Amino acid sequence: MIHREFHRSQRGGWLRAGVLGANDGLLSTSSLIVAMVGAGAAPHTVLITGLSGLLAGALSMAAGEYVSVSSQADAENADTEKERGELTNQPDAELLELTTIYEKRGLGHQLAAQVARALTAHDPLSAHLRDELGIHELTKARPLQAAAASATSFVLGALPPVLLVPFLTHGSLAAAVVALTLVILGFLGAIAAKLGGASPLRGTARVMIWGAIAMGSTYAIGVWFETLTTS
């Protein structure tokens, strides 16, 4: 019988990038739009602002995630090459090192040595990367995947408020954007909390509170700017 297990930690990388991207896209774009509405900008200016924020934000998220994860990948590759060289030049020392690792995890010396020899005979590099350095195929850094996930999630998050702009009047746009944004933020917060094993209610509350603060602050700045320019 095949025993299949599911662990939340296995999706931590893409979940973090996806939730961060969607939340950032939604909240930053909505905040830009309500700020422009508060400043009394013309509808086409509000739309251009929203679209520009969507594009710039998606590219920024992709670039930032790519550079960050690339640095991690570079470190992993350097450690891999270092470990490969040590296995070639000092095989006995590396075998002893692997044995010591298993002893520290609770195995007796003879069993630890037996396991180390068996894993070394099978795939010594993978054994050392996994058990000595913590580098595993499931958690290995993938810059392009991370960049694509961040950019895509940002765009998906930013689209809803932008799509409202052409269809609503200036007077109702800010309220509609705020309401829609809070609903989606709450949904994303609940989903992220549930997938991460936390309380959905707490996940919903925290993102909605911070979202309301962000949009309220930017709207106030827009209103203040309009007051300055018209006085």
Secondary structure as the mmCIF struct_conf table of DSSP 4:
data_model
#
loop_
_struct_conf.conf_type_id
_struct_conf.id
_struct_conf.beg_label_comp_id
_struct_conf.beg_label_asym_id
_struct_conf.beg_label_seq_id
_struct_conf.end_label_comp_id
_struct_conf.end_label_asym_id
_struct_conf.end_label_seq_id
HELX_RH_3T_P HELX_RH_3T_P1 ARG A 8 ARG A 11
HELX_RH_AL_P HELX_RH_AL_P1 GLY A 12 GLY A 38
TURN_TY1_P TURN_TY1_P1 ALA A 39 GLY A 40
HELX_RH_AL_P HELX_RH_AL_P2 PRO A 43 ASN A 89
HELX_RH_AL_P HELX_RH_AL_P3 PRO A 91 LYS A 104
TURN_TY1_P TURN_TY1_P2 ARG A 105 GLY A 106
HELX_RH_AL_P HELX_RH_AL_P4 HIS A 109 HIS A 122
HELX_RH_AL_P HELX_RH_AL_P5 PRO A 124 ASP A 131
TURN_TY1_P TURN_TY1_P3 GLU A 132 LEU A 133
HELX_RH_3T_P HELX_RH_3T_P2 GLU A 137 THR A 139
HELX_RH_AL_P HELX_RH_AL_P6 PRO A 143 LEU A 164
HELX_RH_3T_P HELX_RH_3T_P3 VAL A 165 PHE A 167
BEND BEND1 LEU A 168 LEU A 168
HELX_RH_AL_P HELX_RH_AL_P7 HIS A 170 LEU A 195
TURN_TY1_P TURN_TY1_P4 GLY A 196 GLY A 197
BEND BEND2 ALA A 198 ALA A 198
HELX_RH_AL_P HELX_RH_AL_P8 PRO A 200 THR A 230
#
